[in-house]
């Protein structure tokens, strides 16, 4: 059903693994971890332009907020007219509220696709999405673009003795798919996975805090133009709490079902988000300052010089008629 997601994800992962296998060897955990990290960076790079445009759109939305509130107040008893005028204003200002959702929603199928591809290296379980293969069948079954040899390579790869496709809540009967199944226990998986989960929780919280601090700074500088309605203020507070606390807590409790390899995806994704946000915020702020300077310069060139009378645009003919 979602093969249009699974195949591209597996192909990009396969290409990066082939590259790093030249340096570290195909069975080395470093080859697989770096392949997952570079897969993350590749996909995020493709989303860079939409993310940049999202921030630009948010700045425009903030600037147009006073006019939006004026429309809501003027047509508060005529919802249809309110929507029409709002769409006209958004078109005039080049603002598309839906475009801001694209980068966020685009990451969801990527997450699902990579989660599925990594999980499919071990299909010995009987749970959701598993096919109940025996260890021997699984060891001899390809996984999308990955050949049988590459499936074995991933199952053999381990970090501090813990397989990259293992996870904290993994049923014990699925351990049989790993060649070193007798050399680790659940507490060793916890020792590798738990620190990664905590790093992800902390990084997610800090990235959200950085975005909220930017909003507060813009509001303090008067760049987030108009005072918001009570309903909008309540909605914003709810979103802030979701970003700061709910999302990190969700990761904390669901991290037990994420493979070690998937945890490296989340760590690298948060690292990318941190540096990308800093770059885009600085870029958009610089563009906004340059635009403000252009507007000020234009006003200076059109303003009358000190001591000079403003030009009278009244036509001479009009003036004569007025004398008559």
Buried (B, 14 or more C-beta within 10 A) or exposed (E): EEEEBBBBBBBBBBBBBEEBBEEBEBBBBBBBBBBBBBBBBEBBEEBBEBBBBBBBBBBBBBBBBEBBBEBBEEBEEEEEEBEEBBEEBBEEBEBBEEEBEBBEEBBEBBBBBBBBBBBBBBBBBEEEEBEEBEBEEBBEBEBBBBEEEBBBBBBBBBBEEBBBBBBBEBEEEBBBBBBEBEEBEEEBBBBBBBEBBBBBBEBBBBBBEBBBEBBEEBBEEEBBBBEBEEEBEEEEEEEBEEBBEEBBEEBBEEBBBBBBBBBBBBBBBBBBBBEBBEEBBEEBBEEBEEEEEEEEEEEEEEEEEEEEEEEEEEEEEEEEEEEE
